[in-house]
């Protein structure tokens, strides 16, 4: 009997955890505009033997980001710079970025309908990455364990929009979990993205870099953002794309006026380009 109970406990724990996630996935509100777009691929060069190689990268991206409710739209554009170094067994990079975006709000409940429309946001931040590198041969390097982190601040009309929602709903600071509700005008976030990637040198001009990972955000109770991306390099030109999905999030608060609204998609797409020198 004791053995049976011990075997049941993990199942019970799994069911409880799954229930929390399931219930929470039905609770949503408005979070930050750059919800998933804070992740950006940071290209790093490949070493040749034991020699260290460094590059400067300047680029930008288009980001089709998370929309919190059905039929809404969230887009942004970014300009970025980073400096990257690759050594025989480690690669690292550090840089900064600025962004502009717009969140199009639609079909708000009657109480909030005057707030429908476009709400712009803007901001900037810094990001860095480091990875342990394993040269499988002179053409394939495996950055087997990597970590990318970023911090950014977001301002603009979209932040004011969320503050107006908070006032209309009479939510006092501290009463709601969602930082987007509690923020008056500004929003800041720290994120971490563990990843693994392969750097594949096809010849002297071409290189491929597929990458996989997930993200954790400190301003949310739980946020798992799985992503996959591919960078294609031709000499000093780099073009990359990523698909990212917000798997779980417990920071959203469901208000009574929003109970009938359909959740939007938590997946989004990025397309970027950079030049190295």
C-alpha positions as CSV (number, residue, x, y, z in Angstrom):
1,X,0.0,0.0,0.0
2,X,2.9,2.4,0.9
3,X,4.5,1.7,-2.4
4,X,1.3,2.5,-4.3
5,X,0.9,5.8,-2.4
6,X,4.5,6.8,-3.2
7,X,3.8,6.0,-6.9
8,X,0.7,8.1,-6.8
9,X,2.3,11.2,-5.3
10,X,4.3,12.3,-8.4
11,X,1.1,11.9,-10.5
12,X,-0.9,14.1,-8.0
13,X,1.8,16.7,-8.1
14,X,1.8,16.7,-11.9
15,X,-1.9,17.1,-12.0
16,X,-1.9,20.0,-9.5
17,X,0.9,21.7,-11.5
18,X,-0.9,21.1,-14.8
19,X,-4.1,22.5,-13.3
20,X,-2.3,25.7,-12.3
21,X,-0.9,26.1,-15.8
22,X,-4.2,25.3,-17.4
23,X,-6.1,27.8,-15.3
24,X,-3.4,30.4,-15.6
25,X,-3.3,30.0,-19.4
26,X,-6.9,31.2,-19.5
27,X,-6.1,34.4,-17.5
28,X,-4.6,37.2,-19.6
29,X,-4.4,40.9,-19.6
30,X,-2.0,43.4,-21.2
31,X,1.7,42.9,-20.5
32,X,4.6,44.7,-22.1
33,X,4.7,45.5,-25.7
34,X,8.1,43.9,-26.4
35,X,6.9,40.7,-24.7
36,X,8.9,38.2,-26.7
37,X,10.9,40.6,-29.0
38,X,13.6,41.2,-26.4
39,X,15.3,38.1,-27.7
40,X,17.5,38.8,-30.7
41,X,20.0,36.5,-32.3
42,X,23.6,37.7,-31.6
43,X,25.9,36.4,-34.3
44,X,29.4,35.5,-33.3
45,X,32.3,34.6,-35.6
46,X,34.0,31.2,-35.8
47,X,37.6,30.7,-34.6
48,X,40.3,29.1,-36.7
49,X,42.4,26.9,-34.5
50,X,43.5,28.5,-31.2
51,X,43.4,32.1,-32.5
52,X,40.8,34.5,-31.1
53,X,38.5,36.2,-33.6
54,X,36.4,39.3,-32.9
55,X,33.8,41.2,-34.9
56,X,31.5,44.3,-34.7
57,X,27.9,43.8,-35.8
58,X,25.4,46.5,-36.7
59,X,21.8,45.5,-37.7
60,X,18.1,45.6,-37.2
61,X,15.0,43.4,-37.2
62,X,11.3,43.3,-37.7
63,X,9.3,41.7,-34.9
64,X,5.8,40.4,-35.1
65,X,5.2,40.1,-31.4
66,X,2.7,38.6,-28.9
67,X,-0.9,39.9,-29.1
68,X,-2.8,39.3,-25.9
69,X,-6.3,39.1,-27.4
70,X,-7.7,37.8,-30.6
71,X,-7.7,40.1,-33.7
72,X,-5.2,42.5,-32.1
73,X,-1.8,43.3,-33.6
74,X,1.6,43.9,-32.2
75,X,4.7,44.9,-34.3
76,X,8.0,46.5,-33.6
77,X,11.4,47.3,-35.2
78,X,14.8,47.3,-33.6
79,X,18.2,48.8,-34.3
80,X,21.1,47.1,-32.5
81,X,24.9,46.9,-32.2
82,X,27.1,44.2,-30.5
83,X,30.7,43.2,-30.2
84,X,31.5,39.5,-30.3
85,X,34.6,37.4,-29.6
86,X,35.2,33.7,-30.2
87,X,38.0,31.8,-28.7
88,X,38.8,28.1,-28.9
89,X,36.4,27.0,-26.1
90,X,34.3,30.1,-25.4
91,X,32.3,32.7,-27.3
92,X,30.8,35.9,-25.9
93,X,29.2,39.1,-27.0
94,X,27.8,42.4,-25.5
95,X,25.7,45.1,-27.1
96,X,22.9,47.6,-27.0
97,X,19.6,48.1,-28.8
98,X,16.7,50.6,-29.3
99,X,13.2,49.8,-30.5
100,X,9.9,51.3,-31.7
101,X,6.6,49.4,-31.7
102,X,2.8,49.7,-31.9
103,X,0.1,47.7,-30.2
104,X,-3.3,47.8,-31.9
105,X,-6.1,47.3,-29.4
106,X,-9.5,46.1,-30.6
107,X,-12.8,45.0,-29.3
108,X,-12.4,46.2,-25.7
109,X,-15.4,45.7,-23.4
110,X,-17.8,48.6,-23.3
111,X,-16.3,50.1,-20.2
112,X,-13.0,50.5,-21.9
113,X,-14.0,51.0,-25.6
114,X,-12.7,54.6,-25.7
115,X,-9.2,53.1,-25.4
116,X,-9.4,51.0,-28.6
117,X,-6.9,51.9,-31.3
118,X,-3.1,52.2,-31.8
119,X,-0.8,52.6,-28.9
120,X,2.9,53.1,-29.6
121,X,5.8,52.2,-27.4
122,X,9.6,52.7,-27.5
123,X,12.6,52.0,-25.5
124,X,16.1,50.6,-25.3
125,X,18.3,48.2,-23.5
126,X,21.5,46.1,-23.3
127,X,22.1,42.4,-24.0
128,X,25.0,40.0,-23.6
129,X,25.7,36.3,-24.2
130,X,28.3,33.7,-23.4
131,X,28.6,30.0,-24.5
132,X,31.0,27.1,-24.1
133,X,32.3,26.1,-27.5
134,X,33.3,22.6,-28.6
135,X,35.1,22.5,-32.0
136,X,33.9,19.2,-33.5
137,X,36.1,19.9,-36.5
138,X,37.4,22.9,-38.4
139,X,34.0,23.4,-40.1
140,X,31.5,22.6,-37.2
141,X,31.5,24.2,-33.8
142,X,29.0,23.3,-31.1
143,X,28.2,26.1,-28.6
144,X,26.8,23.4,-26.4
145,X,25.8,25.5,-23.3
146,X,25.0,29.2,-23.8
147,X,23.2,31.9,-21.9
148,X,21.9,35.2,-23.4
149,X,20.6,37.9,-21.1
150,X,19.0,41.3,-21.6
151,X,17.6,44.3,-19.8
152,X,15.3,46.9,-21.3
153,X,13.0,49.8,-20.4
154,X,9.8,50.5,-22.3
155,X,7.9,53.7,-22.4
156,X,5.2,55.4,-24.6
157,X,1.5,55.6,-25.1
158,X,1.0,51.9,-24.6
159,X,2.3,52.1,-21.1
160,X,-0.1,55.0,-20.5
161,X,-2.9,52.9,-22.0
162,X,-2.3,50.2,-19.4
163,X,-2.3,52.8,-16.6
164,X,-5.7,54.1,-17.8
165,X,-7.1,50.5,-17.7
166,X,-5.8,50.2,-14.2
167,X,-7.6,53.4,-13.1
168,X,-10.8,52.5,-14.9
169,X,-10.9,49.2,-13.1
170,X,-9.9,50.8,-9.8
171,X,-6.9,48.5,-9.2
172,X,-4.6,49.8,-6.6
173,X,-0.8,49.2,-6.9
174,X,0.0,45.8,-5.3
175,X,-3.5,44.3,-5.8
176,X,-2.6,42.7,-9.2
177,X,0.3,40.4,-10.1
178,X,0.7,41.8,-13.6
179,X,3.5,44.4,-13.7
180,X,1.8,45.8,-16.8
181,X,-1.2,46.8,-14.8
182,X,0.8,48.2,-11.9
183,X,3.2,50.2,-14.0
184,X,2.3,53.8,-14.2
185,X,4.2,54.8,-17.4
186,X,7.4,52.8,-17.5
187,X,8.2,49.1,-17.8
188,X,11.5,47.3,-17.3
189,X,12.4,43.7,-17.7
190,X,15.3,41.3,-17.2
191,X,15.4,38.1,-19.2
192,X,17.6,35.1,-19.5
193,X,17.7,32.7,-22.5
194,X,19.6,29.4,-22.2
195,X,20.4,28.1,-25.6
196,X,22.5,25.7,-27.7
197,X,23.7,26.4,-31.3
198,X,25.8,25.0,-34.1
199,X,28.2,27.1,-36.2
200,X,28.6,25.5,-39.6
201,X,31.2,26.8,-42.1
202,X,30.2,25.7,-45.5
203,X,33.1,27.3,-47.3
204,X,35.2,30.6,-47.0
205,X,32.1,32.7,-47.7
206,X,29.0,30.9,-46.3
207,X,28.1,29.9,-42.7
208,X,24.9,28.6,-41.1
209,X,24.1,28.9,-37.4
210,X,20.9,27.0,-36.2
211,X,19.9,27.8,-32.6
212,X,17.4,26.4,-30.1
213,X,16.5,27.5,-26.5
214,X,14.0,29.0,-24.1
215,X,13.5,32.1,-22.0
216,X,12.9,33.1,-18.4
217,X,11.7,36.5,-17.4
218,X,12.2,37.8,-13.8
219,X,9.1,40.0,-13.7
220,X,6.8,37.0,-14.3
221,X,6.1,34.1,-12.0
222,X,6.6,31.5,-14.7
223,X,7.4,32.2,-18.4
224,X,8.8,29.6,-20.7
225,X,9.5,30.9,-24.1
226,X,10.8,28.2,-26.5
227,X,12.4,29.4,-29.6
228,X,14.2,28.2,-32.7
229,X,16.2,30.2,-35.2
230,X,18.6,30.1,-38.2
231,X,21.2,32.6,-39.2
232,X,22.7,32.5,-42.7
233,X,25.9,34.4,-43.3
234,X,27.6,35.4,-46.5
235,X,30.9,37.1,-45.7
236,X,29.9,40.2,-43.8
237,X,26.2,39.9,-44.3
238,X,24.0,38.0,-41.9
239,X,20.3,37.3,-42.2
240,X,18.4,35.4,-39.5
241,X,14.9,34.5,-38.5
242,X,13.4,33.0,-35.3
243,X,10.1,31.6,-34.2
244,X,9.3,31.9,-30.5
245,X,6.4,30.7,-28.4
246,X,5.3,31.9,-25.0
247,X,4.5,28.5,-23.4
248,X,3.3,29.5,-19.9
249,X,2.7,32.7,-18.0
250,X,1.2,33.2,-14.6
251,X,1.5,37.0,-14.5
252,X,-1.9,37.7,-16.1
253,X,-4.9,38.8,-14.1
254,X,-8.4,38.2,-15.4
255,X,-10.9,41.0,-14.8
256,X,-14.6,40.4,-14.9
257,X,-15.0,42.7,-17.9
258,X,-12.5,40.6,-19.9
259,X,-14.0,37.2,-19.1
260,X,-15.6,36.7,-22.6
261,X,-12.6,37.8,-24.7
262,X,-10.6,35.3,-26.7
263,X,-6.9,35.0,-26.0
264,X,-4.6,36.0,-28.8
265,X,-1.6,34.0,-30.1
266,X,1.5,33.8,-28.0
267,X,3.8,32.8,-30.9
268,X,5.7,35.4,-32.9
269,X,8.2,35.8,-35.6
270,X,11.4,37.8,-36.1
271,X,13.4,38.6,-39.2
272,X,16.7,40.4,-38.9
273,X,19.8,41.5,-40.7
274,X,23.3,42.6,-39.6
275,X,26.6,43.6,-41.1
276,X,29.9,42.7,-39.5
277,X,33.3,44.3,-39.8
